[in-house]
């Protein structure tokens, strides 16, 4: 298990949002993420990911999967920068 906690919990559900963000890539069938065991205002408990087999193309495949996942709508301009960075890794749909 991997556990994250706040000394002083913020007013919003940071860990709940993080849990949703971790689930999205796995649900789309792309990038492996840890299972969320518990997420609330004070605590985030995750399973530990085990290393997969070594692959020469890991980082290239990771970039493709990240680019496929990242539409970045309503992001206050961050998406434009990220899309430009990931553009060489995007495949034609």
N, C-alpha and C positions, 0 to 999 in steps of 0.2 A: 504494500500500500504506500501511496504518496499522499501526504496530508499538507494542506495549506490552511493557515489561519491568520487572522488579524489580531494585533494587540488591542487596537481600538477599531471596532467594526464600523465601516462607513454606513451612511444612511440608506444606501441603495443595495440591490441584490447583485453585487459584483460577481460572486461565486456562481449564482444561478445563471447569469449571462455567460460566464466562462464555460459552464457545463453545456449550455446550448451550443456554444461555439465549438466545443470539442466533439459534440455528437454529429454536427452537420457534415463534416468530411467523411466520417465513417458511414453515415446513412446514404451518402451519394455513391458509395462503392469505391472510393478512391483511397485517400490517405488513412493509415491506421492511427487511431487515437486511443488513449486509455479509456476504459470504462469508468463512468461516473458512478461511484458508490453512494455518495451523499453530497448534496450541495444546498447550503442555506446561507443566511446572512453572516454567519460566523466561521463556517468551515467548508472546505472542499476536500473530499476524499476520493482519490483516483486509484485505479489498479495500476500496476507497474507494467510498462511495455517491455517485452523481451526483444532483444536484437534479432532481426531476421537474418537470413543467409546473406553473405557478402555478394554484392552485385556491382559490376563495373558501371552500370547505367543507373544506379540508385538516384543520384542527384538530378540527372536529366529527367527521369520519370517523375520524381518529386515535383520538379518545376512544372512539368506538363499538368500534373494533377492539381497543383495549386492554381495554375492559370485557368484551368477548367472550372474550378470552384469559385473563383473570385470575380463576380460581377461588380461588386463594390458600388452599389446604389446608395444614394443619400449619405455620402461619406465626407462631405465638406472638402472635396478636392483631392483627398488622399488616393482615391481610386485611379485617377488619371496618372499619377506618378507610378503607382504600382502596375497598372496596365502597361505603361511604357517600358517598365523594367522587365516585365514578364513576356512582352510581345514576341521576342525571338523564340520563346518556348511554346507558344500557342500553335495548335494544329487547326487546319481548316475544318469547319464542321459541315 
